[in-house]
Amino acid sequence: MTSERYTIGREMLQRVDGKGGDAVVNSLKDIAPDFARYLIEFPFGDIYARPGLDLRSREIATIAALHGAR
């Protein structure tokens, strides 16, 4: 059974990364299926799909946060 978070996350992953995102998730399905599902549901289904920022602004904020964390 596919959750709504997974469906939304899969659509958002496709918008952000295209086939590259699918390749990453598919490579994890055999060795870490729960992580592959989590990777779609949480960052893409919950965080990236939130209202408030457009996709471009959200990606700029993500890059800035990752840069600041190094």
Backbone as JSON, one array per atom type, in Angstrom:
{
  "sequence": "MTSERYTIGREMLQRVDGKGGDAVVNSLKDIAPDFARYLIEFPFGDIYARPGLDLRSREIATIAALHGAR",
  "N": [[0.84, -1.18, 0.0], [0.6, 2.17, -0.87], [1.42, 5.2, 0.63], [-0.02, 8.5, 1.02], [1.93, 10.42, 1.49], [4.14, 9.17, 0.33], [3.38, 9.08, -2.37], [3.14, 11.84, -2.98], [5.76, 12.59, -2.37], [7.2, 11.11, -4.26], [6.39, 12.35, -6.65], [7.42, 14.92, -6.19], [10.16, 14.36, -5.97], [10.64, 13.58, -8.59], [10.23, 16.02, -9.91], [12.35, 17.51, -8.87], [14.79, 16.01, -9.19], [14.51, 14.36, -11.41], [15.17, 11.57, -13.5], [17.5, 10.83, -12.23], [17.04, 10.9, -9.45], [15.21, 8.81, -9.21], [16.9, 6.69, -9.88], [18.66, 6.61, -7.69], [16.91, 5.96, -5.56], [15.92, 3.48, -6.48], [18.28, 2.0, -6.44], [18.62, 1.62, -3.76], [16.5, 0.06, -2.92], [16.78, -2.77, -2.74], [18.8, -3.21, -0.81], [18.23, -1.54, 1.36], [15.29, -1.13, 1.92], [13.46, 0.19, 3.65], [14.76, 2.59, 4.18], [14.85, 3.66, 1.61], [12.11, 4.16, 1.19], [11.69, 6.01, 3.28], [13.37, 8.07, 2.43], [11.94, 9.13, 0.33], [9.42, 9.77, 1.49], [9.87, 11.52, 3.78], [11.9, 13.81, 3.28], [11.05, 14.64, 0.69], [8.23, 14.2, 0.49], [7.23, 15.41, 2.82], [8.84, 17.74, 3.61], [9.8, 19.14, 1.21], [7.36, 19.41, -0.07], [5.87, 21.16, 1.39], [3.76, 24.04, 1.86], [4.43, 27.54, 1.13], [7.09, 28.25, 0.28], [8.44, 28.62, -2.99], [9.73, 26.12, -5.26], [12.31, 26.77, -6.17], [13.24, 28.68, -4.28], [13.16, 27.08, -2.0], [15.11, 25.17, -2.61], [17.38, 26.81, -2.69], [17.48, 27.58, 0.0], [17.97, 25.07, 1.13], [20.52, 24.44, 0.08], [21.99, 26.53, 1.25], [21.7, 25.89, 3.97], [22.95, 23.37, 4.07], [25.52, 24.11, 3.34], [26.23, 25.74, 5.47], [26.37, 23.84, 7.45], [28.71, 22.49, 7.2]],
  "CA": [[0.0, 0.0, 0.0], [1.37, 3.4, -1.0], [0.85, 6.3, 1.4], [-0.12, 9.79, 0.33], [3.26, 11.04, 1.61], [5.01, 8.53, -0.66], [2.94, 9.53, -3.7], [3.54, 13.24, -3.12], [7.22, 12.61, -2.37], [7.68, 10.59, -5.55], [6.16, 13.42, -7.63], [8.36, 16.01, -5.91], [11.49, 13.86, -6.34], [10.71, 13.62, -10.05], [10.4, 17.43, -10.29], [13.65, 18.02, -8.43], [15.95, 15.26, -9.68], [14.23, 13.59, -12.62], [15.53, 10.14, -13.48], [18.6, 10.62, -11.28], [16.46, 10.58, -8.15], [14.67, 7.45, -9.31], [18.02, 5.75, -9.87], [19.15, 6.5, -6.31], [15.91, 5.21, -4.78], [15.9, 2.1, -6.96], [19.5, 1.31, -6.01], [18.5, 1.33, -2.33], [15.35, -0.79, -2.62], [17.17, -4.13, -2.37], [19.65, -3.27, 0.37], [17.66, -0.76, 2.46], [13.97, -0.7, 1.44], [12.84, 1.17, 4.55], [15.43, 3.87, 3.96], [14.4, 4.16, 0.31], [10.78, 4.72, 1.41], [11.87, 7.19, 4.12], [14.0, 9.09, 1.6], [10.89, 9.75, -0.47], [8.34, 10.3, 2.31], [10.18, 12.65, 4.65], [12.39, 15.05, 2.68], [10.3, 15.09, -0.49], [6.8, 14.19, 0.76], [6.89, 16.33, 3.9], [9.57, 19.01, 3.62], [9.77, 19.83, -0.09], [5.98, 19.63, -0.51], [5.21, 22.15, 2.25], [3.44, 25.33, 1.23], [5.15, 28.68, 1.66], [8.2, 28.63, -0.6], [8.47, 27.93, -4.28], [10.77, 25.11, -5.31], [13.63, 27.42, -6.32], [13.61, 29.25, -2.98], [13.38, 25.96, -1.08], [16.41, 24.58, -2.93], [18.41, 27.76, -2.25], [17.56, 27.44, 1.45], [18.6, 23.77, 1.4], [21.95, 24.58, -0.21], [22.57, 27.39, 2.27], [21.75, 25.13, 5.23], [23.98, 22.34, 3.95], [26.82, 24.78, 3.32], [26.49, 26.19, 6.83], [26.57, 22.69, 8.33], [30.0, 21.82, 6.98]],
  "C": [[0.89, 1.25, 0.0], [0.68, 4.53, -0.24], [0.78, 7.56, 0.55], [1.22, 10.52, 0.36], [4.21, 10.48, 0.55], [4.66, 9.02, -2.06], [3.38, 10.98, -3.96], [5.06, 13.35, -3.21], [7.8, 12.14, -3.69], [7.53, 11.65, -6.64], [7.17, 14.55, -7.45], [9.79, 15.6, -6.27], [11.68, 13.92, -7.85], [10.92, 15.05, -10.54], [11.8, 17.93, -10.0], [14.81, 17.33, -9.15], [15.72, 14.45, -10.94], [14.61, 12.13, -12.46], [16.68, 9.84, -12.52], [18.1, 10.25, -9.9], [15.88, 9.19, -8.13], [15.77, 6.42, -9.23], [18.56, 5.54, -8.46], [18.19, 5.66, -5.48], [15.89, 3.75, -5.2], [17.14, 1.33, -6.52], [19.44, 0.93, -4.53], [17.42, 0.31, -2.0], [15.74, -2.2, -2.18], [17.95, -4.19, -1.06], [19.07, -2.54, 1.58], [16.28, -0.24, 2.07], [13.28, 0.32, 2.34], [13.45, 2.55, 4.38], [15.01, 4.48, 2.63], [13.02, 4.81, 0.44], [10.87, 6.02, 2.22], [12.43, 8.36, 3.31], [12.98, 9.82, 0.72], [9.87, 10.45, 0.43], [8.72, 11.54, 3.11], [10.71, 13.87, 3.91], [11.54, 15.56, 1.51], [8.79, 15.15, -0.24], [6.36, 15.17, 1.82], [7.54, 17.7, 3.74], [9.44, 19.76, 2.3], [8.35, 20.14, -0.55], [5.23, 20.64, 0.36], [4.84, 23.4, 1.47], [4.36, 26.42, 1.8], [6.3, 29.16, 0.79], [8.05, 27.93, -1.93], [9.68, 27.0, -4.29], [12.17, 25.73, -5.4], [14.11, 27.97, -4.98], [13.92, 28.15, -1.96], [14.75, 25.31, -1.34], [17.55, 25.5, -2.53], [18.58, 27.66, -0.74], [18.24, 26.14, 1.85], [20.11, 23.85, 1.18], [22.63, 25.43, 0.85], [22.71, 26.66, 3.6], [22.84, 24.06, 5.18], [25.38, 22.95, 3.96], [27.2, 25.22, 4.73], [26.79, 25.05, 7.79], [27.95, 22.05, 8.18], [31.07, 22.26, 7.9]]
}
